[in-house]
Amino acid sequence: MEYYEKKEKQIEQQKKIQMSNLMNQARLKVLKARDDLIADLLNEAKQRLAKVVKDSARYQTLLDGLVLQGFYQLLEPRLVVRCRKQDLPMVKTAVQKSIPIYKNAIKRDVDVHIDQDSFLPEDM
């Protein structure tokens, strides 16, 4: 009788191990699918951003919003903004537009410096 009980326990353990392996495989499939979706979203965002960059009016609006959002996220009294070299004039405009809006909302002064010594890569 002991022999059969041992065999039964071994079978139970094997079933548990097999179920655990199947669950892990299912989790890995879900994670891979999620990673694939995120990669697809990033690629789509890059393509859409490349189109926006070509339309200077839309790009200026986007930069205005992003610069102001960056100010709000950081909430620092001194900020350094880095950009691509070709975006420098538009970023300067965005910073100049955003400073008064930020000061009015936060009720504090902000010192913003645009880094013109080291630019972001042009392929960003």
DRENLO-628408 format. One line per 5 residues: number of its first residue (from 1); their letters; for each residue x, y, z of C-alpha. Coordinates in nm, 4 decimals, always signed. Layout:
<midos>
NUM> a> X/Y/Z | ...
</midos>
This chain:
<midos>
1> meyye> +0.0000/+0.0000/+0.0000 | +0.2858/+0.2369/+0.0807 | +0.4182/+0.1912/-0.2710 | +0.0944/+0.3148/-0.4239 | +0.0767/+0.6125/-0.1901
6> kkekq> +0.4305/+0.7126/-0.2906 | +0.3431/+0.6743/-0.6582 | +0.0280/+0.8789/-0.6079 | +0.2261/+1.1566/-0.4358 | +0.4838/+1.1512/-0.7161
11> ieqqk> +0.2078/+1.1805/-0.9749 | +0.0518/+1.4692/-0.7804 | +0.3879/+1.6462/-0.7648 | +0.4471/+1.5929/-1.1356 | +0.1026/+1.7370/-1.2092
16> kiqms> +0.1770/+2.0390/-0.9919 | +0.5133/+2.0919/-1.1629 | +0.3531/+2.0565/-1.5053 | +0.0776/+2.3044/-1.4131 | +0.3364/+2.5477/-1.2808
21> nlmnq> +0.5355/+2.5196/-1.6047 | +0.2225/+2.5766/-1.8125 | +0.1314/+2.8818/-1.6035 | +0.4814/+3.0235/-1.6456 | +0.4689/+2.9675/-2.0208
26> arlkv> +0.1325/+3.1453/-2.0345 | +0.2735/+3.4376/-1.8340 | +0.5730/+3.4597/-2.0673 | +0.3422/+3.4661/-2.3705 | +0.1398/+3.7488/-2.2151
31> lkard> +0.4571/+3.9457/-2.1347 | +0.5920/+3.8947/-2.4869 | +0.2618/+4.0062/-2.6383 | +0.2657/+4.3148/-2.4158 | +0.6257/+4.3932/-2.5115
36> dliad> +0.5373/+4.3549/-2.8801 | +0.2440/+4.5942/-2.8410 | +0.4589/+4.8487/-2.6609 | +0.7246/+4.8245/-2.9319 | +0.4571/+4.8750/-3.1991
41> llnea> +0.3201/+5.1780/-3.0125 | +0.6674/+5.3292/-2.9837 | +0.7317/+5.2795/-3.3546 | +0.3971/+5.4351/-3.4425 | +0.4669/+5.7298/-3.2124
46> kqrla> +0.8068/+5.7837/-3.3757 | +0.6493/+5.7791/-3.7218 | +0.3745/+6.0196/-3.6195 | +0.6261/+6.2502/-3.4513 | +0.8366/+6.2523/-3.7680
51> kvvkd> +0.5292/+6.3774/-3.9548 | +0.4594/+6.6451/-3.6921 | +0.8185/+6.7719/-3.7126 | +0.7692/+6.8459/-4.0822 | +0.4701/+7.0726/-4.0082
56> saryq> +0.6329/+7.3662/-3.8298 | +0.3072/+7.5092/-3.6887 | +0.2038/+7.1793/-3.5309 | +0.5586/+7.1170/-3.4126 | +0.5762/+7.4603/-3.2463
61> tlldg> +0.2478/+7.3893/-3.0672 | +0.3818/+7.0521/-2.9531 | +0.7074/+7.2056/-2.8289 | +0.5161/+7.4784/-2.6430 | +0.3129/+7.2158/-2.4609
66> lvlqg> +0.6085/+6.9882/-2.3892 | +0.8268/+7.2668/-2.2532 | +0.5482/+7.3895/-2.0246 | +0.4766/+7.0330/-1.9134 | +0.8454/+6.9881/-1.8343
71> fyqll> +0.8421/+7.3021/-1.6213 | +0.5415/+7.1741/-1.4265 | +0.6907/+6.8273/-1.3823 | +1.0216/+6.9540/-1.2474 | +0.8984/+7.2519/-1.0378
76> eprlv> +1.2557/+7.3749/-1.0025 | +1.3673/+7.7394/-0.9723 | +1.6490/+7.6850/-1.2274 | +1.6073/+7.4772/-1.5419 | +1.8361/+7.3806/-1.8283
81> vrcrk> +1.6692/+7.2847/-2.1552 | +1.8498/+7.0684/-2.4098 | +1.7274/+7.0275/-2.7653 | +1.8382/+6.9321/-3.1122 | +2.0404/+7.1992/-3.2915
86> qdlpm> +1.7825/+7.2388/-3.5674 | +1.5070/+7.2947/-3.3072 | +1.6875/+7.5736/-3.1201 | +1.4838/+7.8691/-3.2550 | +1.1537/+7.6912/-3.1940
91> vktav> +1.2602/+7.5835/-2.8438 | +1.3630/+7.9403/-2.7609 | +1.0174/+8.0555/-2.8678 | +0.8514/+7.7788/-2.6645 | +1.0528/+7.8691/-2.3546
96> qksip> +0.9679/+8.2385/-2.3892 | +0.5976/+8.1528/-2.4223 | +0.6020/+7.9105/-2.1304 | +0.7836/+8.1216/-1.8701 | +0.4996/+8.3719/-1.8081
101> iykna> +0.2360/+8.0964/-1.8024 | +0.4442/+7.8987/-1.5551 | +0.5160/+8.2005/-1.3342 | +0.1478/+8.2923/-1.3265 | +0.0415/+7.9395/-1.2305
106> ikrdv> +0.3158/+7.8626/-0.9767 | +0.3600/+8.2173/-0.8399 | +0.7396/+8.1753/-0.8409 | +1.0179/+8.2972/-1.0641 | +1.2019/+8.0509/-1.2833
111> dvhid> +1.5450/+8.0847/-1.4431 | +1.5595/+7.8912/-1.7696 | +1.8816/+7.8368/-1.9611 | +1.8885/+7.6716/-2.3035 | +2.2036/+7.4607/-2.3336
116> qdsfl> +2.3736/+7.5625/-2.6570 | +2.6969/+7.3752/-2.5882 | +2.5700/+7.0180/-2.6053 | +2.2750/+6.9422/-2.8264 | +2.0662/+6.6272/-2.8431
121> pedm> +2.1375/+6.3905/-3.1348 | +1.9746/+6.5000/-3.4593 | +1.8128/+6.1623/-3.5235 | +1.5942/+6.1845/-3.2124
</midos>
